[in-house]
């Protein structure tokens, strides 16, 4: 594969106030992302990226067909499968003159969207709200079950959309879970939940934390490696 430094669409630029240097990352959702400090001169990027193309291509090949090209417009879903809950929902789109979308769930696992269904932004926002509610119901219930089983108490749970984390735990015992966990298989979800629950006792990644996680989930090392490759499981329509 040849060099692509002349193609300015070959990467996406993400500005960060916290960044001190240019950083490259590759994932199946955004492809090649170049993180630059605020105020950085973008005209300098081709010369910086050029020597890195062998490494970049190696990372891109890891994702294969799951990688979406920048600018790709994803089709809105006809159905949504949520492996975490073992559910598949059919999506029903109904046009009306309403100015906003109304989302309802119906028997036989049907999600009905009624309103301006040609407005892609509204549809995506409505589906994300529905996914958040579904994730809150399922993930918090699983969190409660696992916390009770292993004697790990948590204070509260929130559901969010996070680009780089599947979950986090604050010092106050608040566990934040990524709604996109619903697209992962149950064993990976369990691993994430147990990881965050163990942080309610040890707010670090020291030996005692890993010993506790070992006792709860002996396969966590293998499962963590699977999690690192799981971004490809997130459907294109959910891309932010």
Phi and psi in degrees as GROMACS dihedral restraints (atoms count N, CA, C in turn):
[ dihedral_restraints ]
;  ai    aj    ak    al  type     phi  dphi    fc
    3     4     5     6     1   -81.1    20    10
    4     5     6     7     1   171.2    20    10
    6     7     8     9     1   -68.1    20    10
    7     8     9    10     1   150.4    20    10
    9    10    11    12     1  -125.6    20    10
   10    11    12    13     1    21.3    20    10
   12    13    14    15     1   -64.8    20    10
   13    14    15    16     1   -20.0    20    10
   15    16    17    18     1   -80.4    20    10
   16    17    18    19     1   -11.5    20    10
   18    19    20    21     1   -93.2    20    10
   19    20    21    22     1   102.3    20    10
   21    22    23    24     1   -71.1    20    10
   22    23    24    25     1   -12.0    20    10
   24    25    26    27     1   -90.4    20    10
   25    26    27    28     1     5.6    20    10
   27    28    29    30     1   -78.4    20    10
   28    29    30    31     1    -8.7    20    10
   30    31    32    33     1  -146.7    20    10
   31    32    33    34     1   162.6    20    10
   33    34    35    36     1  -111.8    20    10
   34    35    36    37     1   143.5    20    10
   36    37    38    39     1  -103.0    20    10
   37    38    39    40     1   132.0    20    10
   39    40    41    42     1  -126.2    20    10
   40    41    42    43     1   118.5    20    10
   42    43    44    45     1   -87.2    20    10
   43    44    45    46     1   141.2    20    10
   45    46    47    48     1  -138.2    20    10
   46    47    48    49     1   128.4    20    10
   48    49    50    51     1   -67.2    20    10
   49    50    51    52     1   -26.5    20    10
   51    52    53    54     1   -85.6    20    10
   52    53    54    55     1   -16.3    20    10
   54    55    56    57     1   -70.8    20    10
   55    56    57    58     1   135.4    20    10
   57    58    59    60     1  -105.8    20    10
   58    59    60    61     1   -21.5    20    10
   60    61    62    63     1  -137.2    20    10
   61    62    63    64     1   164.3    20    10
   63    64    65    66     1   -70.8    20    10
   64    65    66    67     1   134.9    20    10
   66    67    68    69     1  -133.1    20    10
   67    68    69    70     1   137.3    20    10
   69    70    71    72     1  -105.5    20    10
   70    71    72    73     1   139.5    20    10
   72    73    74    75     1  -144.5    20    10
   73    74    75    76     1   149.5    20    10
   75    76    77    78     1  -128.2    20    10
   76    77    78    79     1   128.2    20    10
   78    79    80    81     1  -143.5    20    10
   79    80    81    82     1   163.3    20    10
   81    82    83    84     1   -71.7    20    10
   82    83    84    85     1   -11.5    20    10
   84    85    86    87     1   -88.4    20    10
   85    86    87    88     1   -47.7    20    10
   87    88    89    90     1  -107.5    20    10
   88    89    90    91     1    -4.3    20    10
   90    91    92    93     1    70.9    20    10
   91    92    93    94     1  -137.6    20    10
   93    94    95    96     1   -83.1    20    10
   94    95    96    97     1   120.8    20    10
   96    97    98    99     1  -114.9    20    10
   97    98    99   100     1   130.3    20    10
   99   100   101   102     1  -108.8    20    10
  100   101   102   103     1   112.1    20    10
  102   103   104   105     1   -90.8    20    10
  103   104   105   106     1   122.9    20    10
  105   106   107   108     1  -126.6    20    10
  106   107   108   109     1   151.8    20    10
  108   109   110   111     1   -66.8    20    10
  109   110   111   112     1   153.4    20    10
  111   112   113   114     1   -58.4    20    10
  112   113   114   115     1   132.1    20    10
  114   115   116   117     1    89.6    20    10
  115   116   117   118     1    -1.1    20    10
  117   118   119   120     1   -67.5    20    10
  118   119   120   121     1   140.6    20    10
  120   121   122   123     1   -79.3    20    10
  121   122   123   124     1   109.3    20    10
  123   124   125   126     1   -63.2    20    10
  124   125   126   127     1   -21.1    20    10
  126   127   128   129     1   -66.1    20    10
  127   128   129   130     1   -16.5    20    10
  129   130   131   132     1   -83.0    20    10
  130   131   132   133     1   -11.4    20    10
  132   133   134   135     1   -65.2    20    10
  133   134   135   136     1   -45.4    20    10
  135   136   137   138     1   -53.5    20    10
  136   137   138   139     1   -42.4    20    10
  138   139   140   141     1   -67.1    20    10
  139   140   141   142     1   -32.0    20    10
  141   142   143   144     1   -75.9    20    10
  142   143   144   145     1   -36.3    20    10
  144   145   146   147     1   -79.6    20    10
  145   146   147   148     1   -32.6    20    10
  147   148   149   150     1   -47.4    20    10
  148   149   150   151     1   -50.2    20    10
  150   151   152   153     1   -68.1    20    10
  151   152   153   154     1   -14.2    20    10
  153   154   155   156     1   -93.3    20    10
  154   155   156   157     1    -2.5    20    10
  156   157   158   159     1   -60.4    20    10
  157   158   159   160     1   -36.5    20    10
  159   160   161   162     1   -57.7    20    10
  160   161   162   163     1   -43.8    20    10
  162   163   164   165     1   -67.1    20    10
  163   164   165   166     1   -41.3    20    10
  165   166   167   168     1   -61.6    20    10
  166   167   168   169     1   -46.9    20    10
  168   169   170   171     1   -62.5    20    10
  169   170   171   172     1   -37.1    20    10
  171   172   173   174     1   -61.3    20    10
  172   173   174   175     1   -42.4    20    10
  174   175   176   177     1   -67.4    20    10
  175   176   177   178     1   -40.8    20    10
  177   178   179   180     1   -62.6    20    10
  178   179   180   181     1   -38.3    20    10
  180   181   182   183     1   -66.0    20    10
  181   182   183   184     1   -26.4    20    10
  183   184   185   186     1   -60.5    20    10
  184   185   186   187     1   -34.1    20    10
  186   187   188   189     1   -91.0    20    10
  187   188   189   190     1   -22.9    20    10
  189   190   191   192     1    56.3    20    10
  190   191   192   193     1  -132.4    20    10
  192   193   194   195     1   -70.7    20    10
  193   194   195   196     1   -12.6    20    10
  195   196   197   198     1   -75.9    20    10
  196   197   198   199     1   -11.7    20    10
  198   199   200   201     1   -79.0    20    10
  199   200   201   202     1   130.1    20    10
  201   202   203   204     1  -100.6    20    10
  202   203   204   205     1   136.7    20    10
  204   205   206   207     1   -69.6    20    10
  205   206   207   208     1   147.8    20    10
  207   208   209   210     1   -57.2    20    10
  208   209   210   211     1   137.8    20    10
  210   211   212   213     1    88.6    20    10
  211   212   213   214     1    -4.3    20    10
  213   214   215   216     1   -63.3    20    10
  214   215   216   217     1   131.7    20    10
  216   217   218   219     1   -97.1    20    10
  217   218   219   220     1   115.8    20    10
  219   220   221   222     1   -79.1    20    10
  220   221   222   223     1   142.9    20    10
  222   223   224   225     1   -70.6    20    10
  223   224   225   226     1   143.7    20    10
  225   226   227   228     1   -71.7    20    10
  226   227   228   229     1   145.8    20    10
  228   229   230   231     1   -76.5    20    10
  229   230   231   232     1   144.1    20    10
  231   232   233   234     1   -89.3    20    10
  232   233   234   235     1   -24.1    20    10
  234   235   236   237     1  -151.4    20    10
  235   236   237   238     1   156.5    20    10
  237   238   239   240     1  -128.5    20    10
  238   239   240   241     1   120.4    20    10
  240   241   242   243     1  -100.4    20    10
  241   242   243   244     1   129.3    20    10
  243   244   245   246     1  -117.5    20    10
  244   245   246   247     1    89.5    20    10
  246   247   248   249     1   -57.8    20    10
  247   248   249   250     1   -32.6    20    10
  249   250   251   252     1   -56.6    20    10
  250   251   252   253     1   -35.6    20    10
  252   253   254   255     1  -106.3    20    10
  253   254   255   256     1    -1.7    20    10
  255   256   257   258     1    65.2    20    10
  256   257   258   259     1    38.8    20    10
  258   259   260   261     1  -124.0    20    10
  259   260   261   262     1   148.0    20    10
  261   262   263   264     1  -130.2    20    10
  262   263   264   265     1   123.2    20    10
  264   265   266   267     1  -109.3    20    10
  265   266   267   268     1   131.3    20    10
  267   268   269   270     1   -87.2    20    10
  268   269   270   271     1   139.2    20    10
  270   271   272   273     1  -103.9    20    10
  271   272   273   274     1   123.9    20    10
  273   274   275   276     1  -110.6    20    10
  274   275   276   277     1   121.6    20    10
  276   277   278   279     1  -104.1    20    10
  277   278   279   280     1   124.6    20    10
  279   280   281   282     1  -128.2    20    10
  280   281   282   283     1   118.6    20    10
  282   283   284   285     1   -77.9    20    10
  283   284   285   286     1   138.6    20    10
  285   286   287   288     1  -147.2    20    10
  286   287   288   289     1   173.9    20    10
  288   289   290   291     1   -84.8    20    10
  289   290   291   292     1     3.6    20    10
  291   292   293   294     1   -63.0    20    10
  292   293   294   295     1   150.3    20    10
  294   295   296   297     1   -82.3    20    10
  295   296   297   298     1   -17.6    20    10
  297   298   299   300     1  -133.2    20    10
  298   299   300   301     1   159.6    20    10
  300   301   302   303     1   -85.0    20    10
  301   302   303   304     1   140.6    20    10
  303   304   305   306     1  -112.5    20    10
  304   305   306   307     1   130.9    20    10
  306   307   308   309     1  -114.9    20    10
  307   308   309   310     1   126.6    20    10
  309   310   311   312     1  -133.4    20    10
  310   311   312   313     1   151.7    20    10
  312   313   314   315     1  -103.8    20    10
  313   314   315   316     1   141.9    20    10
  315   316   317   318     1  -125.3    20    10
  316   317   318   319     1   167.9    20    10
  318   319   320   321     1   -56.4    20    10
  319   320   321   322     1   161.5    20    10
  321   322   323   324     1    63.4    20    10
  322   323   324   325     1    29.8    20    10
  324   325   326   327     1    54.4    20    10
  325   326   327   328     1    61.3    20    10
  327   328   329   330     1  -117.6    20    10
  328   329   330   331     1   131.8    20    10
  330   331   332   333     1  -105.4    20    10
  331   332   333   334     1   122.2    20    10
  333   334   335   336     1  -108.9    20    10
  334   335   336   337     1   125.3    20    10
  336   337   338   339     1  -109.5    20    10
  337   338   339   340     1   122.0    20    10
  339   340   341   342     1  -123.9    20    10
  340   341   342   343     1   129.1    20    10
  342   343   344   345     1   140.7    20    10
  343   344   345   346     1  -145.1    20    10
  345   346   347   348     1   -78.4    20    10
  346   347   348   349     1    73.3    20    10
  348   349   350   351     1   -71.9    20    10
  349   350   351   352     1    -8.7    20    10
  351   352   353   354     1   -81.3    20    10
  352   353   354   355     1   -10.1    20    10
  354   355   356   357     1   -85.3    20    10
  355   356   357   358     1    99.3    20    10
  357   358   359   360     1   -59.8    20    10
  358   359   360   361     1   -39.6    20    10
  360   361   362   363     1   -63.1    20    10
  361   362   363   364     1   -42.1    20    10
  363   364   365   366     1   -66.4    20    10
  364   365   366   367     1   -39.8    20    10
  366   367   368   369     1   -63.5    20    10
  367   368   369   370     1   -47.3    20    10
  369   370   371   372     1   -61.2    20    10
  370   371   372   373     1   -43.4    20    10
  372   373   374   375     1   -63.0    20    10
  373   374   375   376     1   -40.4    20    10
  375   376   377   378     1   -66.9    20    10
  376   377   378   379     1   -42.0    20    10
  378   379   380   381     1   -66.4    20    10
  379   380   381   382     1   -35.8    20    10
  381   382   383   384     1   -66.3    20    10
  382   383   384   385     1   -38.4    20    10
  384   385   386   387     1   -64.1    20    10
  385   386   387   388     1   -41.5    20    10
  387   388   389   390     1   -63.5    20    10
  388   389   390   391     1   -42.5    20    10
  390   391   392   393     1   -64.1    20    10
  391   392   393   394     1   -38.0    20    10
  393   394   395   396     1   -61.4    20    10
  394   395   396   397     1   -44.8    20    10
  396   397   398   399     1   -63.4    20    10
  397   398   399   400     1   -42.8    20    10
  399   400   401   402     1   -64.7    20    10
  400   401   402   403     1   -42.4    20    10
  402   403   404   405     1   -64.6    20    10
  403   404   405   406     1   -40.9    20    10
  405   406   407   408     1   -60.7    20    10
  406   407   408   409     1   -43.2    20    10
  408   409   410   411     1   -64.1    20    10
  409   410   411   412     1   -47.9    20    10
  411   412   413   414     1   -78.4    20    10
  412   413   414   415     1   -49.6    20    10
  414   415   416   417     1   -68.6    20    10
  415   416   417   418     1   -39.1    20    10
  417   418   419   420     1   -67.4    20    10
  418   419   420   421     1   -36.5    20    10
  420   421   422   423     1   -62.8    20    10
  421   422   423   424     1   -43.6    20    10
  423   424   425   426     1   -65.9    20    10
  424   425   426   427     1   -39.3    20    10
  426   427   428   429     1   -60.0    20    10
  427   428   429   430     1   -42.5    20    10
  429   430   431   432     1   -64.7    20    10
  430   431   432   433     1   -42.7    20    10
  432   433   434   435     1   -61.5    20    10
  433   434   435   436     1   -46.8    20    10
  435   436   437   438     1   -70.0    20    10
  436   437   438   439     1   -39.2    20    10
  438   439   440   441     1   -61.0    20    10
  439   440   441   442     1   -42.0    20    10
  441   442   443   444     1   -67.1    20    10
  442   443   444   445     1   -42.6    20    10
  444   445   446   447     1   -62.7    20    10
  445   446   447   448     1   -39.6    20    10
  447   448   449   450     1  -105.4    20    10
  448   449   450   451     1     7.8    20    10
  450   451   452   453     1    65.2    20    10
  451   452   453   454     1    37.7    20    10
  453   454   455   456     1  -114.8    20    10
  454   455   456   457     1   109.9    20    10
  456   457   458   459     1   -89.8    20    10
  457   458   459   460     1   136.4    20    10
  459   460   461   462     1  -125.4    20    10
  460   461   462   463     1   153.5    20    10
  462   463   464   465     1   -86.3    20    10
  463   464   465   466     1   -51.3    20    10
  465   466   467   468     1  -156.7    20    10
  466   467   468   469     1   165.9    20    10
  468   469   470   471     1  -130.7    20    10
  469   470   471   472     1   142.5    20    10
  471   472   473   474     1  -126.0    20    10
  472   473   474   475     1   152.6    20    10
  474   475   476   477     1  -114.8    20    10
  475   476   477   478     1   126.9    20    10
  477   478   479   480     1  -137.1    20    10
  478   479   480   481     1   174.7    20    10
  480   481   482   483     1  -110.6    20    10
  481   482   483   484     1   116.9    20    10
  483   484   485   486     1  -124.5    20    10
  484   485   486   487     1   138.3    20    10
  486   487   488   489     1   -78.5    20    10
  487   488   489   490     1   -36.0    20    10
  489   490   491   492     1  -116.1    20    10
  490   491   492   493     1    -6.9    20    10
  492   493   494   495     1  -126.6    20    10
  493   494   495   496     1   144.1    20    10
  495   496   497   498     1   -86.9    20    10
  496   497   498   499     1   -23.5    20    10
  498   499   500   501     1  -170.6    20    10
  499   500   501   502     1   166.7    20    10
  501   502   503   504     1  -155.3    20    10
  502   503   504   505     1   163.3    20    10
  504   505   506   507     1  -138.4    20    10
  505   506   507   508     1   130.0    20    10
  507   508   509   510     1   -89.9    20    10
  508   509   510   511     1   166.7    20    10
  510   511   512   513     1   -66.1    20    10
  511   512   513   514     1   -18.1    20    10
  513   514   515   516     1   -87.0    20    10
  514   515   516   517     1    -0.9    20    10
  516   517   518   519     1    90.4    20    10
  517   518   519   520     1    13.1    20    10
  519   520   521   522     1   -86.1    20    10
  520   521   522   523     1   123.2    20    10
  522   523   524   525     1  -103.0    20    10
  523   524   525   526     1   124.5    20    10
  525   526   527   528     1  -105.5    20    10
  526   527   528   529     1   127.4    20    10
  528   529   530   531     1  -119.0    20    10
  529   530   531   532     1   141.4    20    10
  531   532   533   534     1   -77.9    20    10
  532   533   534   535     1   126.1    20    10
  534   535   536   537     1   -58.0    20    10
  535   536   537   538     1   -25.7    20    10
  537   538   539   540     1   -71.5    20    10
  538   539   540   541     1    -6.8    20    10
  540   541   542   543     1   -57.6    20    10
  541   542   543   544     1   -24.2    20    10
  543   544   545   546     1   -62.8    20    10
  544   545   546   547     1   -18.1    20    10
  546   547   548   549     1   -92.5    20    10
  547   548   549   550     1     4.8    20    10
  549   550   551   552     1  -102.3    20    10
  550   551   552   553     1   155.9    20    10
  552   553   554   555     1   -68.7    20    10
  553   554   555   556     1   156.9    20    10
  555   556   557   558     1   -55.5    20    10
  556   557   558   559     1   -36.2    20    10
  558   559   560   561     1   -67.7    20    10
  559   560   561   562     1   -32.4    20    10
  561   562   563   564     1   -74.7    20    10
  562   563   564   565     1   -37.9    20    10
  564   565   566   567     1   -62.1    20    10
  565   566   567   568     1   -45.0    20    10
  567   568   569   570     1   -57.4    20    10
  568   569   570   571     1   -42.4    20    10
  570   571   572   573     1   -61.8    20    10
  571   572   573   574     1   -44.5    20    10
  573   574   575   576     1   -63.0    20    10
  574   575   576   577     1   -46.2    20    10
  576   577   578   579     1   -62.2    20    10
  577   578   579   580     1   -43.1    20    10
  579   580   581   582     1   -67.0    20    10
  580   581   582   583     1   -37.2    20    10
  582   583   584   585     1   -57.9    20    10
  583   584   585   586     1   -47.9    20    10
  585   586   587   588     1   -71.0    20    10
  586   587   588   589     1   -35.7    20    10
  588   589   590   591     1   -63.2    20    10
  589   590   591   592     1   -38.1    20    10
  591   592   593   594     1   -65.6    20    10
  592   593   594   595     1   -26.7    20    10
  594   595   596   597     1   -70.7    20    10
  595   596   597   598     1   -17.7    20    10
  597   598   599   600     1   -67.9    20    10
  598   599   600   601     1   -19.6    20    10
  600   601   602   603     1  -102.8    20    10
  601   602   603   604     1   -34.0    20    10
  603   604   605   606     1  -133.2    20    10
  604   605   606   607     1   106.5    20    10
  606   607   608   609     1   -85.2    20    10
  607   608   609   610     1    51.7    20    10
  609   610   611   612     1  -163.7    20    10
  610   611   612   613     1  -178.6    20    10
  612   613   614   615     1  -113.8    20    10
  613   614   615   616     1    42.6    20    10
  615   616   617   618     1   -81.4    20    10
  616   617   618   619     1   179.4    20    10
  618   619   620   621     1   -56.5    20    10
  619   620   621   622     1   -38.4    20    10
  621   622   623   624     1   -68.5    20    10
  622   623   624   625     1   -35.5    20    10
  624   625   626   627     1   -62.1    20    10
  625   626   627   628     1   -50.1    20    10
  627   628   629   630     1   -66.0    20    10
  628   629   630   631     1   -33.2    20    10
  630   631   632   633     1   -65.2    20    10
  631   632   633   634     1   -40.5    20    10
  633   634   635   636     1   -66.4    20    10
  634   635   636   637     1   -44.1    20    10
  636   637   638   639     1   -65.4    20    10
  637   638   639   640     1   -36.9    20    10
  639   640   641   642     1   -57.1    20    10
  640   641   642   643     1   -41.1    20    10
  642   643   644   645     1   -70.9    20    10
  643   644   645   646     1   -28.4    20    10
  645   646   647   648     1   -88.0    20    10
  646   647   648   649     1   -39.7    20    10
  648   649   650   651     1  -141.8    20    10
  649   650   651   652     1    89.5    20    10
  651   652   653   654     1   -60.9    20    10
  652   653   654   655     1   -21.8    20    10
  654   655   656   657     1   -94.9    20    10
  655   656   657   658     1    15.6    20    10
  657   658   659   660     1   -63.8    20    10
  658   659   660   661     1   -29.6    20    10
  660   661   662   663     1   -65.3    20    10
  661   662   663   664     1   -47.1    20    10
  663   664   665   666     1   -63.1    20    10
  664   665   666   667     1   -41.7    20    10
  666   667   668   669     1   -68.2    20    10
  667   668   669   670     1   -35.1    20    10
  669   670   671   672     1   -64.1    20    10
  670   671   672   673     1   -37.4    20    10
  672   673   674   675     1   -64.1    20    10
  673   674   675   676     1   -38.4    20    10
  675   676   677   678     1   -65.2    20    10
  676   677   678   679     1   -38.2    20    10
  678   679   680   681     1   -61.3    20    10
  679   680   681   682     1   -35.6    20    10
  681   682   683   684     1   -64.7    20    10
  682   683   684   685     1   -21.7    20    10
  684   685   686   687     1  -104.0    20    10
  685   686   687   688     1    10.0    20    10
  687   688   689   690     1   -90.7    20    10
  688   689   690   691     1    -3.7    20    10
  690   691   692   693     1   -60.7    20    10
  691   692   693   694     1   -27.7    20    10
  693   694   695   696     1   -66.8    20    10
  694   695   696   697     1   -15.1    20    10
  696   697   698   699     1   -79.3    20    10
  697   698   699   700     1   -14.2    20    10
  699   700   701   702     1   -78.2    20    10
  700   701   702   703     1   126.6    20    10
  702   703   704   705     1   -66.9    20    10
  703   704   705   706     1   152.1    20    10
  705   706   707   708     1   -62.8    20    10
  706   707   708   709     1   -33.6    20    10
  708   709   710   711     1   -66.4    20    10
  709   710   711   712     1   -19.2    20    10
  711   712   713   714     1   -87.5    20    10
  712   713   714   715     1    -7.0    20    10
  714   715   716   717     1   -57.9    20    10
  715   716   717   718     1   134.0    20    10
